Amino acid sequence: MHNAAFMELGLDCVYLPFKVHSQDLGKAIQGMRGLNIRGLNVTIPHKVAVMTLLDDVDDSARNLGAVNTITSDGGLKGYNTDAIGFLNSLAARKIEPADKKIVVLGAGGAARAVALILMDRGAHLTIVNRHLPAAQALAGRLTGMYRRDIQTLEFTADNLKEALGEADLVVNTTPVGMFPAIDYSPIPYRWLKKKLVVFDIIYNPIKTRLLQDAERRGAVVISGVEMLVGQGAAAFELWTGKKAPVEAMRAAVVEALTP
Ligand code: NAP
């Protein structure tokens, strides 16, 4: 998507993947300095370890404890664009989280970004997770930051049904339904309803089983492709200072993910 964006705007830039082993992370970051590389994305398993190798870390990354984007203008600075990518996907559908009842399925890395930005924007959260202590740990951190309670539930059929009964929006941040296990959904069909917005942050497949079911129920659905493109667009803007050509970026992602 970044190369599509560079082409669209006629920028003399290229986006390349580099495989970096954990023991070489420091050398890779030194290489960024030495080669004057304009920007980097960082992914698993380096998102936390890279923080100590940078000159500065923005609040977006400090609050999440993970960096996914680095800029090199006047020193290396780390950011995290996952939360803003998620929020922009909601904004594109004119969905404002303030005062909404929102269920987050999962309590891992992606849930952290999603839950943080939803709390920041005034939503009422229920976090449902397979291992309750992980949900409680995440909720405890966010409650400390925002001074608002968060309900936590273990991922059981009854709990899920109860949480969804009241909800305006549900966000799946678990990998249930991700390629290749595309026939699975974290939510039974009968508990989906028309007035629910269903956001599945999985982007492969573009339309998961959960989103197909929700659509058949008449719910509004949002694909993880939107968050993927949203976080990419935010990174692009940090690197280039230019407005990201989001349509060209989305088209490149959809083409790459279409079997
Ligand atoms: P992660 O840190 O490993 O967290 C996974 C979460 O899902 C944990 O809370 C885990 O629960 C739960 N989980 C895993 N398997 C489960 C199962 N079979 N049933 C119920 N719960 C289950 O992973 P992550 O980095 O957050 O990524 C999660 C998903 O989000 C992936 O599909 C990833 O591709 C997607 N993602 C999308 C974007 C985007 O831009 N669209 C960005 C980031 C991630 P436990 O705590 O009980 O283990």
Residues whose N, C-alpha, C, O or C-beta is under 5 A from the ligand:
A	BS01	NAP	G106 A107 G108 G109 A110 A111 N129 R130 H131 A134 T173 T174 P175 V176 M178 I201 I202 Y203 G224 V225 M227 L228
